[in-house]
Amino acid sequence: MTALTDLLSLSAVRLDVDAADWRAAIRAAGQALTDDGISTAEYTSQMLANVEDNGPYIVIAPGLAFAHARPSPAVLRTGMSWIRLARPVPFGHDTNDPVGLVVALAATDSSAHTEALGALARALSDPTTATALERARTAEEVLTLLGGGQATTVVESVASATAESVEAPAEQAASHHKILTVCGNGVGTSLFLKNTLEQVLDRWGWSPHVTVEATDTISAKGKASEAVAILTSREIANTLGDVGVPVKVVQDFTSTAEVDNVLRDTYSV
């Protein structure tokens, strides 16, 4: 099990960084990875190309971009960087711009960092922790918060609303379903959304009935027939097109409230 703080070192946390635009913001995140011996400069170019090819789907929540690319020889070891910008910049996202925080991930494979991303998703979805991270004055404070050093007492209102189980329709309870969460590479934002969806399924008591699989756009087209629905960003939904199953757009990948609503719409509950 890989903890979030195992992937993020003090030297890769940089606060109040100046960036003129989204490219400069990603370059700053990539430079932190390079300086920390996580990846080479080529990986930074791959992260930029990912956005140029797939659009700003990496802006997974208001003010938050999760920069990444596929595993490649440019990744020396799995790790992350944390770049809080001095002034937020637009990435071109319809609802989540401007971006003030860029978290970059470089991964050697698609699974070793799953637990760490889950911890990051939970931290950023908690308003108390998110606010504290915005106000952190040092890299040490950031790591303490991400390591669970501050109790989180405030949660989204939907957490209480969905704390009790939701009765599954008879046809759902009698079978096992799969939902795909999809991003351009299958190693970053799709895992983030997978964790948020699994939190909602746990609250509903539906985890025994529904499996969530994170995947990339190419694999998703082949696996769509196995799923009851696909959850993804608007940009990736446009890329997928008609795959024969409902494709549900999620704007905020950290929001259990939004994912709860999407899941209710999917199953008409």
Secondary structure, DSSP 8 states (H G I E B T S, - for coil): ---HHHH--GGGEEEEE--SSHHHHHHHHHHHHHHTTSB-HHHHHHHHHHHHHH-STTEEETTEEEEE----TTB-S-EEEEEEEEEEE--S-TTT-SEEEEEEEE-SSSSTTHHHHHHHHHHHHSHHHHHHHHH--SHHHHHHHHTT-S------HHHHHTSS-----HHHHTS-EEEEEEESSSSSHHHHHHHHHHHHHHHHT-TTTEEEEEEEHHHHHHHGGG-SEEEE-HHHHHHH---SS-EEE-S-TT-HHHHHHHHHHHHT-
